[in-house]
């Protein structure tokens, strides 16, 4: 039975959030009618091909939430003139908490599509909180589910306080952390255990078929696909290349992605004299990324807790690598151990330990071919069993969560 589904997100489109895109396209593939409500407009010059294939930009309603406080206040005043009673109710800080001071509930209320929705899928806790407030005021219909990914349970809490989600937790919203790690954190923050259900992000495993495990190349080809931001631990991967070079393993680290740390990371490569051993590819399209996967020997992602508290969920790039039969090495961080089992489906090392990362790469290289084949085979089975987007989407949109 077809449903009216609203996806309420922070920004759209966003290259780094393929996990949300996979849910949206999955809902459409299952025959549901989809509307997207986004606080801000994302980058439309560099976006996933599916945004165009599915005509998703035509389905988006933008709130155009201003970053500038003065502009936000001005818009809030206009709302107060046009809808005084509604605005006053949405500014009830005592009931809804500190988020009212951001004026988000007031400004979003003006852009909520005038439809009756069966299901509202909110991504990130702050967005879910706004949705729960709008539902409380009768401005948004449908069963609300809120996904928690990482920063919304760490950095947001550090900035806004432990009581920030109090109203959301008291509402009828189903809370969907993407890992057991974040489920425990939500319960610690006061969420009722009965309302918390782990729902993984996933990938289209059919788009990442198993590749035969080839012999390691004379120059070891490492691949890292990520946004160039602190929590991805890319500087540790660069230092691990130095470790490998010092241990006689000629290595090339291919870094795919862009972000705010690119200049800093390129400067580090130059300081270490690794210009011939680390290559930054920037943004690549899906076909180019797949070619990078096929050409690689090992996939690395040494995620860390950033200085501002930001953390991973369970990185999709790790799932993609494992699905294709690429050996993976990551860190004991957030929900990653729920995907990668050390010594069985990959290797895990402590955060911010480039030497341990380099040593694990050496350890993998010293495994027998039979042991390597067993590891990558078990890794694919893990992804198929627990992180297949088609199964996850059926649970979300058809069977309930």
C-alpha positions in Angstrom: 0.0 0.0 0.0 1.4 3.3 -1.1 2.2 5.8 1.7 2.8 9.6 1.8 6.3 9.9 3.2 8.0 13.1 4.3 11.8 13.1 4.7 12.8 16.0 7.0 16.5 16.7 6.7 19.1 19.4 7.5 20.4 19.9 4.0 19.7 18.4 0.5 21.4 17.3 -1.6 24.5 16.3 0.3 27.2 14.1 -1.1 28.4 12.8 2.2 24.8 11.6 3.2 24.3 8.7 0.7 22.6 6.8 3.5 19.7 9.3 3.5 19.6 9.3 -0.3 19.4 5.5 -0.3 16.3 5.7 2.0 14.6 8.3 -0.2 15.2 6.3 -3.5 14.2 3.1 -1.7 10.9 4.6 -0.6 10.2 5.6 -4.3 11.2 2.1 -5.5 8.7 0.7 -3.1 6.0 2.8 -4.7 5.6 5.5 -2.0 5.0 9.2 -2.6 8.0 11.2 -1.3 8.3 14.8 -0.2 11.6 16.2 1.1 11.7 19.1 3.6 15.2 20.6 4.0 16.4 23.3 6.3 19.0 24.4 3.7 19.9 23.9 0.1 22.9 21.7 -0.5 25.5 21.7 -3.3 23.7 21.1 -6.6 26.8 21.2 -8.8 28.4 18.1 -7.2 25.7 15.6 -6.3 25.0 11.9 -6.5 23.6 10.8 -9.9 20.4 9.4 -8.3 19.3 12.9 -7.4 18.9 13.6 -11.1 17.7 10.1 -12.0 14.9 10.2 -9.5 14.1 13.9 -10.1 14.5 14.6 -6.4 15.1 18.3 -6.6 11.5 18.6 -7.8 10.4 17.0 -4.6 12.2 19.3 -2.2 10.7 22.1 -0.2 13.4 24.4 1.3 13.0 26.3 4.5 16.0 28.4 3.6 16.9 28.8 7.3 19.3 31.8 7.6 22.6 31.3 9.4 22.8 35.0 10.3 21.0 35.6 13.6 19.7 39.0 12.5 18.0 37.6 9.4 16.5 34.8 11.4 15.1 37.3 13.9 13.6 39.4 11.1 11.9 36.4 9.6 10.6 35.4 13.0 9.1 38.9 13.5 7.4 38.6 10.1 5.9 35.2 11.2 4.8 36.8 14.5 2.9 39.5 12.6 1.3 37.0 10.1 0.6 34.2 12.6 0.8 35.7 16.1 -0.9 32.9 18.1 0.9 30.1 16.3 4.3 31.9 16.7 3.7 32.5 20.4 2.9 28.8 20.9 6.0 27.7 19.0 8.2 30.0 21.2 7.2 28.2 24.4 10.7 27.6 25.8 9.3 26.1 29.0 7.6 23.3 27.1 9.9 22.8 24.2 13.3 23.7 25.5 16.2 25.7 24.1 15.5 25.0 20.5 12.8 27.6 20.5 15.5 30.3 20.8 16.9 29.3 17.4 13.4 30.1 15.9 13.6 26.9 14.0 10.1 25.7 14.9 8.6 29.1 13.9 10.4 29.3 10.6 9.9 25.6 9.6 6.2 25.9 10.4 5.8 28.3 7.5 7.2 25.8 4.9 5.6 22.5 6.1 3.9 21.0 3.0 0.1 21.1 3.3 -0.3 17.3 3.0 -1.4 14.5 5.2 1.6 12.3 5.7 1.6 8.6 6.9 5.2 8.6 7.9 7.7 11.4 8.7 11.4 10.3 8.6 13.6 12.9 10.4 17.3 12.6 10.1 19.3 13.9 13.1 18.0 14.6 16.5 17.6 18.4 16.2 15.4 17.9 13.1 13.3 15.3 14.9 12.8 17.7 17.8 11.5 20.4 15.5 9.2 17.8 13.8 7.9 16.6 17.2 7.1 20.3 18.2 5.2 20.8 14.9 3.2 17.7 15.5 2.4 18.8 19.0 0.9 21.9 17.5 -1.1 20.0 14.9 1.0 21.4 12.0 2.5 18.1 10.9 0.8 14.7 10.5 2.1 11.1 10.4 4.1 8.7 12.4 7.4 10.3 13.3 10.7 8.4 13.4 13.9 10.2 14.2 17.3 8.9 13.2 20.4 9.6 15.4 23.7 9.4 13.6 26.5 10.7 15.8 27.1 14.4 16.2 23.5 14.9 17.3 24.2 12.7 20.4 27.7 14.2 21.1 28.5 17.7 19.8 24.9 18.9 20.0 24.6 17.7 23.6 27.9 19.4 24.5 26.7 22.6 23.0 23.0 22.6 24.0 23.0 20.5 27.2 21.7 17.1 28.3 18.1 18.3 28.4 18.0 19.4 24.8 16.0 16.5 23.6 13.6 16.3 26.6 10.5 17.1 24.6 11.4 14.8 21.8 11.9 11.9 24.3 8.5 12.6 25.9 6.7 12.6 22.6 5.4 9.5 20.7 8.4 9.6 18.4 10.2 6.3 17.6 13.9 7.0 18.2 16.2 5.2 15.7 19.9 5.3 16.5 22.0 3.8 13.8 24.0 1.6 16.1 23.9 -0.1 19.5 26.5 2.4 20.6 24.2 5.4 20.1 21.2 3.5 21.4 22.9 3.2 24.8 23.8 6.9 24.7 20.2 7.9 24.1 19.0 5.9 27.0 21.7 7.4 29.2 20.4 10.8 28.1 16.9 9.9 29.3 15.1 8.2 26.4 12.8 5.4 27.3 14.2 2.1 26.3 10.9 1.0 24.7 11.1 3.9 22.2 14.6 3.2 21.1 15.2 0.8 18.2 18.5 0.4 16.4 18.1 0.8 12.6 21.3 0.6 10.6 22.1 2.7 7.6 22.9 0.4 4.7 24.0 0.2 1.1 22.7 -1.3 -2.1 24.7 -4.5 -2.0 23.7 -5.3 -5.6 25.6 -2.2 -6.7 28.8 -3.5 -5.0 29.3 -7.1 -6.3 32.1 -9.2 -4.8 35.4 -8.7 -6.6 38.1 -11.5 -6.7 40.9 -11.0 -4.3 44.0 -10.2 -6.3 47.6 -10.5 -5.2 48.9 -7.4 -3.5 50.6 -5.1 -6.0 54.3 -4.2 -5.9 53.3 -0.7 -4.7 50.7 -1.3 -2.0 47.5 0.6 -3.0 45.6 1.9 0.0 42.2 3.6 -0.5 40.4 6.1 1.8 37.1 7.5 0.8 35.7 10.2 3.1 35.0 13.8 3.6 38.2 15.5 4.6 37.3 16.3 8.1 38.9 15.6 11.5 36.8 12.7 12.6 37.9 10.6 9.6 41.5 10.4 11.0 43.1 11.0 7.6 46.3 12.4 9.2 46.8 9.0 10.9 46.5 7.3 7.6 49.2 9.6 6.2 51.5 8.9 9.1 50.8 5.1 8.6 52.1 5.5 5.0 55.3 6.9 6.5 55.5 3.9 8.8 55.1 1.5 5.9 57.7 3.3 3.8 60.1 3.0 6.8 59.4 -0.7 7.0 60.2 -1.3 3.3 56.7 -1.4 1.9 56.3 0.9 -1.0 52.9 2.4 -0.6 50.4 4.8 -2.3 47.5 6.1 -0.4 44.7 7.3 -2.6 42.4 9.8 -0.8 39.0 10.4 -2.4 36.8 13.2 -1.2 37.0 16.9 -0.4 36.5 19.0 2.7 37.8 21.7 5.0 41.0 20.0 6.0 42.4 19.4 2.5 45.0 22.2 2.6 46.1 21.1 6.0 46.5 17.5 5.0 48.3 18.3 1.8 50.7 20.4 3.9 51.3 17.4 6.2 52.1 15.3 3.1 54.7 17.8 2.0 56.3 18.1 5.5 56.7 14.3 5.6 58.1 14.2 2.1 55.3 11.8 1.0 54.3 13.6 -2.2 54.9 10.5 -4.3 53.0 8.3 -1.8 49.8 10.1 -1.1 47.5 11.3 -3.8 44.4 13.5 -3.2 41.7 12.9 -5.9 39.1 15.3 -4.6 35.5 14.7 -5.5 34.9 11.7 -7.9 31.6 10.5 -9.3 30.3 7.0 -8.5 31.9 5.3 -11.5 35.3 6.8 -10.7 35.0 5.8 -7.0 34.2 2.2 -8.1 37.3 2.2 -10.3 39.4 3.4 -7.2 37.9 0.5 -5.2 38.8 -2.0 -7.9 42.4 -0.7 -8.2 43.0 -0.9 -4.4 44.6 -3.6 -2.2 43.3 -2.3 1.1 40.7 0.1 2.4 41.5 2.2 5.5 39.4 4.5 7.6 41.0 5.4 11.0 38.1 7.3 12.5 38.6 9.4 15.7 36.6 11.5 18.1 37.1 15.1 16.9 38.2 17.8 19.3 34.6 19.2 19.2 33.2 15.8 20.2 32.0 14.9 16.7 31.9 11.1 16.0 31.1 8.7 13.3 28.0 6.5 13.1 28.9 3.4 11.1 30.7 4.7 7.9 29.0 3.7 4.7 32.3 3.6 2.9 33.4 0.7 5.1 30.2 -1.2 4.1 30.9 -0.6 0.4 34.5 -1.8 0.7 33.5 -5.0 2.6 30.6 -5.7 0.2 33.2 -5.7 -2.7 35.6 -8.0 -1.0 38.2 -5.3 -0.1 40.0 -5.9 3.2 39.3 -3.1 5.7 41.3 -1.6 8.6 39.5 0.9 10.9 39.4 1.9 14.5 37.6 1.0 17.7 35.3 4.0 17.4 31.6 4.5 17.8 29.6 1.8 16.1 32.4 0.6 13.8 33.0 -2.6 15.9 29.4 -3.5 15.2 30.3 -3.8 11.5 34.0 -4.8 11.6 35.0 -7.7 13.9 38.8 -7.6 14.6 40.6 -10.5 13.0 37.5 -11.9 11.4 36.0 -9.4 9.0 38.8 -6.8 9.1 41.2 -5.2 11.5 40.6 -2.6 14.2 43.2 -0.4 15.9 43.0 2.2 18.7 42.2 5.8 17.7 45.0 8.2 16.8 47.6 5.4 16.6 49.2 5.6 13.2 51.9 3.0 14.2 49.2 0.5 15.1 47.4 1.2 11.8 50.6 0.6 9.9 51.4 -2.5 11.9 47.9 -3.9 11.1 48.4 -3.3 7.5 51.7 -5.3 7.8 49.8 -8.0 9.7 47.3 -8.3 6.9 50.0 -8.6 4.3 51.5 -11.5 6.2 48.3 -13.5 6.3 48.0 -16.6 4.1 46.0 -16.2 0.9 43.5 -18.6 2.3 43.1 -16.5 5.5 42.7 -13.3 3.5 40.0 -14.9 1.3 38.1 -16.1 4.4 38.2 -12.6 5.9 36.8 -10.8 2.9 34.2 -13.5 2.4 33.0 -13.2 6.0 33.0 -9.4 5.7 30.6 -9.5 2.7 28.3 -11.9 4.5 28.2 -9.5 7.4 27.1 -6.6 5.2 24.5 -8.7 3.3 23.0 -9.9 6.6 22.8 -6.6 8.5 23.4 -3.7 6.2 21.5 -4.4 3.0 19.5 -1.2 2.2 16.6 -3.1 0.5 15.9 -5.2 3.6 16.3 -2.2 5.9 14.0 -0.1 3.7 11.3 -2.8 3.7 11.4 -2.8 7.5 11.2 1.0 7.6 8.5 1.6 5.0 6.4 -1.5 4.8 6.8 -3.6 8.0 7.2 -0.8 10.4 10.2 -0.3 12.7 
